[in-house]
């Protein structure tokens, strides 16, 4: 059994992101400038033309956690989507480290905590930047 399935993600991948999330927007902007950006297609699930049911998903499930689909049609969700994304971009050592037995549960829990609060955290950070 592969304990690090994200390392096997096959490019190109499709990253389904929340276009209304300020922190997500920052990461998408970074991805658009990344030297290996051709390995990642970006899809805003908040876009009017997006249809989660066409993918066999629900919008509610996709808005709650990051989703990534690789070239072989495999889905990676939540922290595994982040791991697969970074593996495809060439950060395999970081992915491997984040998948270690003692580290993975902490990273997964941190991701879940962040995912539930991402929009609120993004707005808070934007407000702090405006005050400077």
C-alpha positions in Angstrom: 0.0 0.0 0.0 1.4 3.4 -1.0 1.4 5.7 2.1 2.2 8.7 -0.1 -0.3 8.5 -3.0 0.0 12.3 -3.7 3.6 11.6 -4.9 2.1 9.6 -7.8 -0.1 12.4 -9.1 0.3 12.6 -12.9 0.4 16.0 -14.6 -1.3 17.8 -16.0 -3.6 18.3 -13.0 -6.8 20.3 -12.6 -7.0 22.3 -9.4 -10.5 23.3 -8.4 -10.3 26.4 -6.2 -12.6 28.9 -4.5 -12.3 32.1 -6.4 -14.0 34.1 -3.7 -11.4 33.1 -1.0 -8.7 35.9 -0.7 -6.0 33.4 0.4 -6.9 31.0 -2.4 -6.7 34.0 -4.9 -3.1 34.7 -3.7 -2.1 31.1 -4.2 -3.7 30.9 -7.6 -1.8 34.1 -8.6 1.4 32.5 -7.5 0.6 29.3 -9.4 -0.1 31.4 -12.6 3.5 32.7 -12.3 5.1 29.4 -11.4 7.8 28.1 -13.7 5.9 24.8 -14.0 2.5 26.4 -14.4 1.7 24.3 -17.5 1.3 21.3 -15.3 -1.7 22.8 -13.5 -5.0 24.0 -15.0 -7.0 26.2 -12.6 -10.8 26.0 -12.3 -12.7 28.5 -10.2 -15.7 26.6 -8.7 -17.4 30.0 -8.0 -17.5 30.8 -11.7 -21.1 30.9 -13.1 -20.3 28.2 -15.7 -18.9 25.7 -13.2 -21.0 22.6 -12.7 -19.8 20.2 -10.0 -22.4 17.6 -10.9 -20.8 17.2 -14.3 -17.8 15.9 -12.4 -19.9 13.6 -10.2 -19.4 16.0 -7.2 -21.5 18.5 -5.3 -20.6 22.2 -5.0 -21.0 21.9 -1.2 -18.4 19.2 -1.0 -16.0 21.0 -3.3 -16.3 24.4 -1.6 -15.5 22.8 1.8 -12.1 21.2 0.7 -9.6 21.6 -2.1 -10.1 19.2 -5.0 -7.5 18.2 -7.6 -7.8 15.7 -10.4 -4.8 14.3 -12.1 -4.3 13.2 -15.7 -5.3 9.6 -14.9 -8.6 10.8 -13.5 -7.7 10.3 -9.8 -9.1 12.7 -7.3 -7.1 14.1 -4.4 -9.0 16.0 -1.8 -8.1 18.2 1.1 -4.5 18.1 2.3 -3.9 15.3 -0.3 -4.9 17.8 -3.0 -2.2 20.2 -1.7 0.3 17.4 -1.5 -0.5 16.3 -5.1 -0.3 19.8 -6.4 3.1 20.4 -4.8 4.4 17.1 -6.0 3.5 17.9 -9.6 5.2 21.3 -9.2 8.4 19.6 -8.1 8.3 19.9 -4.3 8.4 16.2 -3.8 10.6 16.3 -0.7 8.2 18.6 1.1 5.3 16.3 0.1 7.3 13.3 1.4 8.0 15.1 4.7 4.3 16.2 5.1 3.3 12.5 4.6 5.5 11.1 7.3 3.6 9.0 9.9 4.0 11.6 12.8 3.6 14.7 10.6 0.7 13.7 8.3 -2.0 13.7 11.0 -0.9 17.1 12.2 -0.8 18.5 8.7 -4.2 17.0 7.9 -5.8 18.5 11.0 -4.2 21.8 10.3 -5.6 21.8 6.8 -9.1 21.0 8.1 -8.9 23.9 10.6 -7.7 26.2 7.9 -10.2 25.1 5.3 -13.1 25.9 7.6 -11.7 29.4 8.3 -10.0 30.4 5.1 -12.4 33.1 3.9 -12.5 34.7 7.3 -8.7 34.5 7.7 -8.2 36.0 4.3 -10.5 39.0 5.0 -8.8 39.5 8.3 -5.4 39.6 6.6 -6.7 42.0 3.9 -8.0 44.3 6.6 -4.6 44.3 8.4 -2.8 45.1 5.1 -5.2 48.1 4.4 -4.5 49.5 7.9 -0.7 49.8 7.2 
